[in-house]
Amino acid sequence: MSYQVLARKWRPKNFKQMVGQEHVLQALIHALESQRLHHAYLFTGTRGVGKTTIARILARCLSCERGITSEPCGECGACTSIEQGRYVDLIEIDAASRTKVEDMRELLENVQYAPTEGRFKIYLIDEVHMLSTHSFNALLKTLEEPPEHVKFLFATTDPQKLPITILSRCLQFNLKNMTPERIVHHLKFVLSQEQVSAEDAALWAIARGADGSMRDALSLTDQAIAYTQGQLGETAVSAMLGTVDQKKVYRLLDMLVARDAKAMLGVVAELAEFAPDYASVLEVLVSVFHRVAIEQAVAGATDNSQGDQERITFYAQNLSAEDVQLYYQIALVARKDLAISPDARSGFEMALLRMMAFCMAPPTKPVTQALAPEVSTTHAPPAHEVQGEVETASSEADVSDQTSVQPEPLTVNSEVAEMQQESEQTSESQIEPQNDVAAAPVEQVPAYMNEAPPLQDEHPAPAIDNQQSLVEEPVEAMIEAAPMPSEINSTVDTQANESQKKTPKFDDSQDLDSMSWPRQAIRLGLTGMTQNLLMNMVKRIHGEVMELAVETGHFRILNDTHKKKIVQALKDALAWNGAIEFKDGVDAGQETPAMWRERMREEQLIEAKQKLHADENVKQLIAEFDGRLIEDSVVALGTIE
């Protein structure tokens, strides 16, 4: 006996064997059991979801010799003949090959005759949307008033192409795509019956490749069995499908969570060996980030339809909501940018590095708790080590600059040397230590300060052969031009000091406690999204509880990280020891700091316009040149604090 492909061998013979489409089966079963039968049924859906199969089972239910039933016996002559495709009263037509009106008229000429063997003459027309307009017109009258012994079963993948007059005369059933989870469950049953071993990950890859079609899934399984010689492994199946191994995609995400750029690029190098479609890899990443965002918004909302629910939960717990949104957008834009990248791999790598470069904050939980065994986590060194490295690098850079450009020895007479020494002694009492660096004797300043002034644009080096210019150049200026030890700090400390200068925490002229809430919110020194959230809150004191009412639109993105920063800033700045609670929604009439700032801007703008109209020069210009003041161009200067 010749081999029969899985898609045909495991085609359902009754409604109980059908996988999925419960909403259609329930309606048909109830109609058959109550004998409420329509004369025309239309089954729609994508390829391989069971349209023709359901139509044939329905034909068997209508033709079974034991009577109209939802459970045909499968043993009578009608059931076996339909299964073998030789039942004379079931006329199957491929509309794609019989589109002419003459074919339809020839078909309809036999409608009036009674069935030969069964109780109904059943016309099963597949891909009915391929019929021509004239064929539909010829069918219309018969479909509207058919003989009692005729049933029409239509199947189509494109119901939009059917005339509305045809649709209105049929009972329409829309078949759904199969979920990957349902496909995997059915494939496990089929392969267990076929005695073929398979990895779960391989079946999930086939289910995703089938794209909702059970027939495609069974066909791909046939192909995978032949490709792997009956040992369905994920790597082999992914290679057959031309898709990316899902494990490598998860490893990329693990490295992203662990902030390990080196390991992440190593995974990309492994991917490159299989010449993947990087756009498809980015598509998978976009899908994962989308599911992670849903899991973060509503815990437990994601199902196991992709076979990665545990992974999705892990990423949702170890990535901030801001990072997930950023990664999603970067991956989405990177797919479009691949076409203009020098090559696909470099564009893909830049997308991953961009995600790592713009991440908001390190993970709040240890990333090792759920990573795969092969994943190596890399933790950032302590802050004092980073500062030490930066300071060492800065010092080495300074020394390198000095050694690479060495000025020639200067020849000065004793008088000049004495004047230099006197100036240095004078400057010792004027130089004060900066920041928190302990005051050190001037003798311990870097040696290059005593040898010669550094070569800088602001203080050009004096000519070597001109001793008079050395005398006229103030020695204090030379010392100021050279960097002091307190100036050689780490980059982190420098940026922090500058940030504190730009956004002072307190106003020297007024105590922060005595200010109104909008001014307090501005002066707390928070930045970024946290400051934006704070500007949309209203503060109220109830005894020992400080209540922060948040606008509903902003309350949805108020996570624990933002709350912690706001609470800490309020306690530090206002010396508040009570509880701080957050409430969803601002009462009518309450003014948030953002509203207050907007109102103040409007008042400033109105005042600026009034001053311009009252200005004598402006009045003179308007009077003499018949001019007018364009108020839309007026901008109020200054900041609102």
Summary of the structure (lengths in Angstrom):
residues: 641
radius of gyration: 39.7
end to end distance: 88.5
largest distance: 132.6
contacts: 1766
relative contact order: 0.05
helix: 55%
strand: 8%
